[in-house]
Amino acid sequence: MPRHGEQRRPGRWPSWVYRSGSEPDPRFTLANERTFLAWIRTALGLVAAAAPMVIGVAVAARVRYRAGHHVLHTGRSLPDGRLAAACVLLTTLVAITAAIYLAAG
């Protein structure tokens, strides 16, 4: 419902954005959209970069599970934690590299 003295702009959504004020210069609207799309592109790039790491961690977890399962059935001692330490180190390095890349860009 438009306030007194305001004209309703039909078809504009969300209505809370368009209730008051005037129409901005289209260049600002397009620049805002380009910024939004750049953030989406960055997010998709980070997801794509993280996918191989997630697959690697899943494979490492499966290897660790099989090794642990095998030693439990044979009565030997559990394997050391080198694989887990390597996964933590790799994840930390990727996170630091991504933070540096994002801070520089």
FENGIPE-V815457 format. One record per helix or strand. SS is the DSSP state (H for helix, E for strand). FROM is the first residue (numbers start at 0). LEN is the number of residues. If there is no record, write none. Layout:
SS/FROM/LEN
SS/FROM/LEN
This chain:
H/14/4
H/25/49
H/81/23
